[in-house]
């Protein structure tokens, strides 16, 4: 089903009596999708059912971000620490990921969504690597919402990876030590050419970053809620954006 794209010049967009300023939509929204397990436990269901329910929330929020003309949406799908979870749960998560990419690809592509991956893909199961590589390759020329899937991603791991590559390039004479500044470091991160997130959303009641976009979040706004991810709806996204629009962002300066 195709979804309507809004003109950025639209005077406003109302959901549940929340009127958004369409001229002040965050360029980059990042979400820590937390609470699948708690959602399932509350309903006395297996954790796997929570992860499957979480996919429905992904579908709704991706569509809504496209409607609002958000340029980048980064979803924290699987962290470098999540491998510590029971093998059965990890396998379930990987199967859900592969199935999502396969089943949603056509609709995402038809709606001009560009799929991108951040993280270390090499440790993912072959089926996930295949589906992810295929989706990224086939949508790379799309010009709508860029959907960044953070899979086997960790902020500290990303920074270590970047510095190893910087040291290697200094040794090879590609760059000089004097070239190192914030911009150069950013260009060695997985998020190269992607603006830092304007707002990071975390549902489920937890209030921490969990190793997510540590370098990039320096001046991000944070928005927390007690809603578990499978229950996160477009109205909740609108509330987060409305809150963002009513904050005074000074980036260390004074207005």
HELIX and SHEET records of a PDB file:
HELIX    1   1 UNK A   36  UNK A   42  1                                   7    
HELIX    2   2 UNK A   47  UNK A   67  1                                  21    
HELIX    3   3 UNK A   82  UNK A   84  5                                   3    
HELIX    4   4 UNK A   87  UNK A  110  1                                  24    
HELIX    5   5 UNK A  121  UNK A  123  5                                   3    
HELIX    6   6 UNK A  126  UNK A  138  1                                  13    
HELIX    7   7 UNK A  155  UNK A  171  1                                  17    
HELIX    8   8 UNK A  177  UNK A  179  5                                   3    
HELIX    9   9 UNK A  182  UNK A  186  1                                   5    
HELIX   10  10 UNK A  229  UNK A  231  5                                   3    
HELIX   11  11 UNK A  234  UNK A  245  1                                  12    
SHEET    1   A 2 UNK A  13  UNK A  15  0                                        
SHEET    2   A 2 UNK A  18  UNK A  20 -1                                        
SHEET    1   B 6 UNK A 114  UNK A 118  0                                        
SHEET    2   B 6 UNK A 146  UNK A 153  1                                        
SHEET    3   B 6 UNK A  72  UNK A  79  1                                        
SHEET    4   B 6 UNK A  28  UNK A  32  1                                        
SHEET    5   B 6 UNK A 199  UNK A 202  1                                        
SHEET    6   B 6 UNK A 221  UNK A 224  1                                        
END                                                                             
